[in-house]
């Protein structure tokens, strides 16, 4: 992956993590939101392929949409785990 590609993925992860944190009402700071967004991108990509879904947006908006969906799933799972263990 080129330096530009890595930068794009970092920005997508940051945007997706921040958006998911805003929607669910709890942020994890810059690094935490970045990690949530990057892991969310992986989860979202896996779910889109596994469920055979079609993302209507192309390019960066589509990547942000998939990463945002995955980040929401990740944050919801983290909330459930926290409640069960907490």
KEKE-3310 file (N, C-alpha, C; in steps of 0.2 Angstrom, whole numbers, plus 5000, padded with zeros to 4 digits):
npx = (5004:5003:5009:5000:4988:4988:4986:4973:4965:4967:4961:4948:4945:4945:4935:4924:4924:4923:4910:4902:4904:4898:4884:4881:4883:4895:4912:4929:4940:4953:4963:4956:4944:4949:4954:4942:4935:4944:4944:4931:4929:4935:4926:4914:4916:4917:4904:4896:4901:4898:4884:4880:4877:4874:4882:4877:4885:4900:4918:4927:4915:4907:4916:4917:4904:4903:4913:4908:4896:4901:4908:4898:4892:4903:4904:4891:4892:4903:4896:4887:4895:4902:4891:4887:4899:4901)
npy = (4994:5011:5026:5037:5029:5023:5034:5038:5028:5029:5042:5039:5029:5037:5047:5038:5032:5043:5048:5037:5037:5049:5047:5037:5043:5043:5046:5041:5048:5055:5044:5033:5034:5033:5020:5012:5016:5010:4996:4995:4997:4985:4976:4980:4979:4965:4961:4966:4959:4946:4946:4949:4962:4977:4992:5008:5019:5025:5024:5035:5040:5028:5019:5026:5024:5010:5008:5016:5009:4997:5001:5006:4993:4987:4996:4994:4981:4982:4989:4980:4969:4976:4979:4966:4961:4971)
npz = (5000:4996:5002:5001:5000:5012:5020:5016:5021:5034:5036:5032:5042:5054:5051:5050:5063:5071:5067:5070:5084:5087:5084:5093:5104:5112:5113:5110:5110:5099:5095:5099:5092:5079:5079:5081:5069:5060:5063:5062:5048:5043:5049:5043:5029:5029:5033:5023:5011:5016:5018:5006:5002:4993:4991:4988:4985:4978:4978:4990:4998:4998:5005:5017:5021:5023:5032:5043:5046:5050:5061:5069:5072:5079:5090:5097:5100:5109:5119:5124:5128:5138:5147:5151:5157:5166)
capx = (5000:5007:5008:4993:4983:4987:4983:4966:4962:4967:4956:4941:4944:4944:4929:4919:4924:4920:4903:4899:4904:4893:4878:4879:4884:4901:4918:4934:4946:4956:4966:4951:4939:4952:4954:4935:4934:4948:4941:4924:4930:4935:4919:4909:4918:4916:4897:4894:4902:4895:4877:4878:4874:4876:4883:4875:4890:4906:4924:4927:4909:4905:4921:4915:4898:4904:4916:4903:4891:4905:4910:4892:4891:4908:4902:4886:4895:4907:4892:4884:4900:4903:4885:4888:4905:4902)
capy = (5000:5017:5031:5040:5024:5022:5040:5038:5023:5033:5047:5035:5026:5043:5050:5033:5031:5049:5048:5032:5039:5054:5044:5033:5047:5042:5046:5038:5052:5054:5038:5028:5034:5030:5012:5010:5016:5005:4990:4995:4996:4978:4972:4982:4975:4958:4960:4968:4953:4940:4946:4950:4968:4982:4999:5012:5024:5022:5028:5036:5040:5021:5016:5028:5021:5003:5008:5018:5004:4992:5005:5006:4987:4987:5000:4991:4975:4984:4991:4974:4966:4980:4978:4959:4960:4976)
capz = (5000:4995:5008:5000:5001:5020:5023:5014:5025:5041:5036:5032:5049:5058:5050:5052:5070:5074:5066:5075:5091:5088:5083:5099:5110:5117:5109:5113:5108:5092:5093:5100:5086:5073:5080:5080:5062:5056:5064:5059:5041:5042:5050:5038:5023:5030:5033:5016:5007:5019:5017:4998:5001:4988:4993:4982:4984:4975:4980:4997:5001:4999:5010:5023:5023:5025:5039:5048:5048:5054:5067:5073:5075:5084:5097:5100:5103:5115:5124:5126:5132:5144:5152:5153:5161:5171)
cpx = (5004:5005:5002:4988:4982:4984:4975:4962:4962:4962:4949:4940:4942:4937:4923:4918:4921:4912:4899:4898:4899:4886:4876:4881:4890:4907:4923:4941:4948:4958:4960:4946:4942:4953:4947:4934:4938:4945:4934:4924:4931:4929:4914:4910:4916:4908:4894:4895:4898:4887:4875:4875:4877:4877:4882:4880:4896:4912:4924:4921:4907:4910:4919:4909:4899:4908:4912:4898:4895:4907:4904:4891:4896:4906:4896:4888:4899:4902:4889:4889:4902:4897:4886:4893:4905:4897)
cpy = (5006:5021:5035:5035:5023:5028:5041:5034:5026:5038:5044:5032:5032:5046:5045:5032:5037:5049:5043:5034:5045:5052:5040:5037:5046:5042:5043:5042:5051:5047:5032:5028:5031:5023:5009:5010:5011:4998:4989:4994:4989:4974:4974:4979:4968:4957:4961:4962:4947:4940:4948:4957:4972:4989:5004:5018:5021:5027:5029:5037:5033:5018:5019:5025:5014:5004:5011:5013:4998:4995:5005:4999:4985:4990:4997:4985:4976:4986:4985:4970:4970:4979:4971:4958:4965:4975)
cpz = (5000:5001:5007:5002:5009:5023:5022:5019:5032:5041:5036:5039:5054:5057:5052:5059:5074:5073:5070:5082:5092:5088:5090:5105:5115:5112:5113:5112:5101:5090:5094:5094:5080:5073:5078:5073:5058:5057:5061:5051:5039:5043:5045:5031:5023:5029:5026:5011:5009:5017:5010:4997:4996:4991:4987:4980:4982:4978:4988:5001:5003:5005:5017:5026:5026:5032:5044:5050:5052:5061:5072:5076:5080:5091:5100:5103:5109:5121:5128:5131:5139:5150:5155:5158:5167:5177)
residu = (UNK:UNK:UNK:UNK:UNK:UNK:UNK:UNK:UNK:UNK:UNK:UNK:UNK:UNK:UNK:UNK:UNK:UNK:UNK:UNK:UNK:UNK:UNK:UNK:UNK:UNK:UNK:UNK:UNK:UNK:UNK:UNK:UNK:UNK:UNK:UNK:UNK:UNK:UNK:UNK:UNK:UNK:UNK:UNK:UNK:UNK:UNK:UNK:UNK:UNK:UNK:UNK:UNK:UNK:UNK:UNK:UNK:UNK:UNK:UNK:UNK:UNK:UNK:UNK:UNK:UNK:UNK:UNK:UNK:UNK:UNK:UNK:UNK:UNK:UNK:UNK:UNK:UNK:UNK:UNK:UNK:UNK:UNK:UNK:UNK:UNK)
# end
